[in-house]
Amino acid sequence: MPIFVSHLLKAMGKNKLQKFKDIEEFPHVFQMPYSELVSGKVFEQKGKWHAFFSNERPIVLELGCGRGEYTVGLAERFPEKNFIGVDIKGARLWAGAKEAIQKQLTNVAFVRTHIELIPYFFAQNEISEIWLTFPDPQMKKRNKRLTSTRLMQQYEQILVPNGDIHLKTDSAFLYTYTQEMAKLNGLPVINELEDIAPIATSDPVLSIRTYYEQQWMARGITIKYLHFKLKHPVQWEEPDILIPLDEYRSYGREKRSELQLRV
């Protein structure tokens, strides 16, 4: 390995370690080891998030928040609400947490955990809205899709009845799947856009640009948006339809010589 590459990797490693140290000290970033969660130890903020924010305003989650662009952007635009970004990648989450400090935003927090574990961190009816911004469509792994019925049941445990779920995605596959999932399970659809471009610049919410969104737009890929309600209770059913795969994605590219479909 060339010496300059070795030094670069060491510097990157130190930078990452510093970020992990930072988020342990940030007062608005929370995490708890999986071993403690499953052992029965209760997460300290569960059911007490309004006390943390010192108000009773609605709480909005961004799941898979990455660098936190949407969490911070929404918090700036809607000071009458509280926002919590959730992601397992601490080094990425650090960026949003740092920006919130720099902008002196008091209605922002972050939780470092896997999305499947969110019922350990939030109490029943504690959350008013959920944002899913550019999640991996998981075309081969249905149960890992952030709009799968398996994860909808997790959201159901923390979201108020008829709470809002927003999906913003570059994936036609995930967009279609989620439409069908909502329709099959009787979830009221408030808005659905196959291309947000005509209104994105004038809409205070849809105008927020994430790191991945900018990448997709630069490649000429349309951005889609779906807003629906999660009513309680639901007898969940998975869509049993064939959906064209996203051909532009790197996964399985060698298999895309002809149109493929997946349930």
C-alpha positions in Angstrom: 0.0 0.0 0.0 1.4 3.4 -0.9 2.5 5.5 2.1 0.2 8.4 1.3 -2.8 6.0 1.0 -1.9 4.5 4.4 -1.6 8.0 6.0 -5.0 9.0 4.4 -6.7 5.9 5.8 -5.3 6.5 9.3 -6.5 10.1 9.2 -9.9 8.9 8.1 -10.0 6.4 10.9 -9.0 9.0 13.5 -11.7 11.4 12.1 -14.3 8.7 12.4 -13.3 7.9 16.0 -13.5 11.6 16.9 -17.0 11.7 15.5 -18.1 8.8 17.6 -16.6 10.5 20.6 -18.5 13.7 19.8 -21.9 12.0 19.5 -21.4 10.4 22.9 -21.0 13.9 24.3 -23.7 15.7 22.3 -26.7 16.3 24.7 -29.2 15.8 21.8 -27.8 12.4 20.6 -29.0 9.2 22.2 -27.9 5.6 21.9 -28.2 2.4 23.8 -26.5 -1.0 23.3 -28.7 -3.7 21.8 -27.7 -6.0 24.7 -29.2 -3.6 27.2 -32.4 -3.1 25.2 -33.2 -6.8 24.9 -32.2 -7.5 28.5 -35.2 -5.5 29.7 -33.5 -2.2 30.6 -35.8 0.7 29.6 -34.4 3.5 27.5 -34.4 6.6 29.6 -36.2 8.8 27.1 -38.9 6.4 26.1 -42.3 8.1 26.8 -40.4 11.3 27.9 -39.5 12.9 24.7 -41.8 15.8 25.2 -40.0 16.5 28.5 -36.7 16.5 26.7 -38.0 19.1 24.2 -39.7 21.0 27.1 -42.9 21.2 25.2 -45.9 19.2 24.0 -45.5 19.9 20.3 -45.8 17.0 17.8 -42.8 14.8 17.3 -41.6 13.8 13.8 -39.2 11.0 13.1 -36.9 10.7 10.1 -35.9 7.1 9.8 -32.6 6.3 8.1 -31.7 10.0 8.4 -28.1 9.6 7.1 -26.5 13.0 7.4 -29.7 14.5 8.8 -30.4 16.9 6.0 -34.2 16.4 6.3 -34.2 16.3 10.1 -32.4 19.7 10.3 -34.2 21.2 7.3 -37.6 20.4 8.6 -36.7 21.7 12.1 -35.7 25.0 10.6 -38.9 25.3 8.6 -41.3 24.1 11.3 -40.2 25.4 14.7 -43.7 24.5 16.0 -42.7 20.8 15.8 -39.9 18.6 17.2 -37.8 16.4 15.0 -35.7 13.3 15.7 -33.4 11.7 13.2 -32.7 7.9 13.5 -29.8 6.1 11.9 -27.3 3.4 12.8 -24.3 5.0 11.1 -22.8 7.3 13.8 -20.3 9.0 11.5 -23.0 10.1 9.1 -25.5 11.1 11.9 -22.7 13.3 13.4 -23.1 15.7 10.5 -26.7 16.5 11.2 -26.1 16.6 15.0 -23.2 19.1 14.5 -25.3 21.3 12.1 -28.2 21.4 14.6 -25.7 22.7 17.3 -24.2 25.3 14.9 -27.7 26.5 14.0 -28.8 26.5 17.7 -31.9 24.4 16.9 -33.6 23.3 20.1 -36.2 21.2 18.4 -33.8 18.6 17.0 -32.5 15.3 18.5 -30.9 12.1 17.1 -31.1 8.4 18.0 -28.4 6.0 16.9 -30.1 2.6 16.4 -31.5 0.1 13.9 -34.9 1.1 12.6 -36.3 -2.3 13.7 -35.6 -1.4 17.3 -37.5 1.9 17.4 -40.3 0.5 19.7 -37.6 0.3 22.4 -36.9 4.1 22.1 -40.5 5.5 21.7 -43.7 4.9 23.6 -47.2 4.2 22.1 -48.7 7.3 20.5 -45.5 9.4 21.1 -44.8 10.1 17.4 -47.1 12.1 15.1 -45.3 11.7 11.7 -42.6 9.5 10.1 -40.4 10.5 7.2 -38.7 7.9 5.0 -36.2 9.7 2.8 -34.5 7.7 0.0 -34.4 4.3 1.7 -32.8 1.4 0.0 -35.7 -0.2 -2.0 -34.5 -3.7 -1.0 -35.8 -5.2 -4.2 -34.7 -8.7 -3.1 -35.6 -8.5 0.6 -39.2 -7.5 1.1 -39.1 -7.6 4.9 -36.3 -5.0 4.9 -38.2 -2.4 2.9 -39.0 0.5 5.2 -42.6 0.5 3.9 -43.0 -3.3 4.3 -45.9 -4.5 6.5 -43.4 -5.9 8.9 -42.0 -2.5 9.6 -45.4 -0.8 9.4 -46.3 -2.9 12.5 -43.2 -1.4 14.2 -44.4 2.1 13.3 -47.9 1.3 14.5 -46.5 0.8 18.0 -45.3 4.3 18.3 -47.3 6.4 15.9 -50.6 8.1 16.8 -53.7 6.7 15.2 -54.0 8.2 11.6 -50.4 9.5 12.0 -48.7 10.6 8.8 -46.1 8.7 6.9 -44.1 10.4 4.1 -42.0 8.5 1.5 -39.6 10.4 -0.7 -37.7 8.2 -3.1 -35.9 7.9 -6.4 -37.0 4.2 -6.7 -40.0 3.5 -9.0 -40.0 0.0 -7.5 -40.4 1.2 -3.9 -42.9 3.9 -4.9 -45.1 1.3 -6.7 -44.7 -1.2 -3.9 -45.7 1.3 -1.3 -48.7 2.5 -3.2 -50.0 -1.1 -3.5 -49.3 -1.8 0.2 -51.3 1.3 1.2 -54.2 0.4 -1.1 -54.3 -3.2 0.0 -54.3 -2.3 3.7 -56.8 0.5 3.4 -54.4 3.3 4.3 -55.7 6.7 3.1 -53.3 8.3 0.6 -53.1 12.1 1.0 -50.8 12.9 -1.8 -48.8 10.9 -4.5 -46.4 12.5 -7.0 -44.5 10.5 -9.6 -42.2 13.5 -10.2 -41.9 16.3 -7.6 -39.9 18.6 -10.0 -42.8 20.9 -11.0 -43.5 21.9 -7.4 -40.3 21.1 -5.5 -38.9 24.6 -5.6 -42.0 26.2 -4.2 -42.9 23.6 -1.6 -41.2 24.2 1.8 -40.9 20.5 2.5 -40.2 18.9 -0.8 -37.6 21.6 -1.6 -35.2 20.1 1.0 -32.4 18.3 -0.8 -30.6 15.3 0.7 -27.1 14.1 -0.3 -28.5 11.2 -2.2 -31.3 13.2 -3.8 -28.8 15.5 -5.3 -27.0 12.6 -6.8 -30.1 11.1 -8.3 -31.3 14.4 -9.7 -27.8 15.0 -11.3 -28.3 11.7 -13.2 -31.7 12.8 -14.4 -33.7 10.5 -12.2 -37.2 11.6 -11.1 -38.0 12.0 -7.4 -41.3 10.5 -6.2 -43.3 11.4 -3.1 -46.1 9.5 -1.3 -48.0 10.7 1.8 -50.4 8.4 3.5 -52.1 7.8 6.9 -51.4 4.9 9.2 -54.8 4.1 10.7 -55.2 1.7 13.7 -55.7 -1.2 13.8 -54.7 -2.9 10.5 -54.9 -6.5 9.6 -51.7 -6.4 7.5 -51.5 -8.0 4.1 -48.4 -8.0 1.8 -49.0 -7.0 -1.9 -48.7 -10.0 -4.2 -47.9 -8.3 -7.5 -45.1 -8.1 -10.0 -43.2 -4.8 -10.0 -40.5 -3.8 -12.6 -37.1 -3.5 -11.0 -35.1 -0.3 -11.0 -32.8 -0.9 -13.9 -30.4 2.0 -13.1 -29.3 0.5 -9.8 -26.0 -1.4 -9.6 -27.6 -4.4 -7.9 -28.0 -7.3 -10.3 -27.0 -5.1 -13.3 -25.7 -8.1 -15.2 -29.1 -9.7 -15.0 -31.0 -6.7 -16.6 -30.7 -7.7 -20.2 -34.4 -8.2 -20.2 -37.2 -6.7 -18.1 -37.4 -8.5 -14.8 -40.1 -8.4 -12.3 -40.2 -9.1 -8.6 -42.9 -9.4 -6.0 
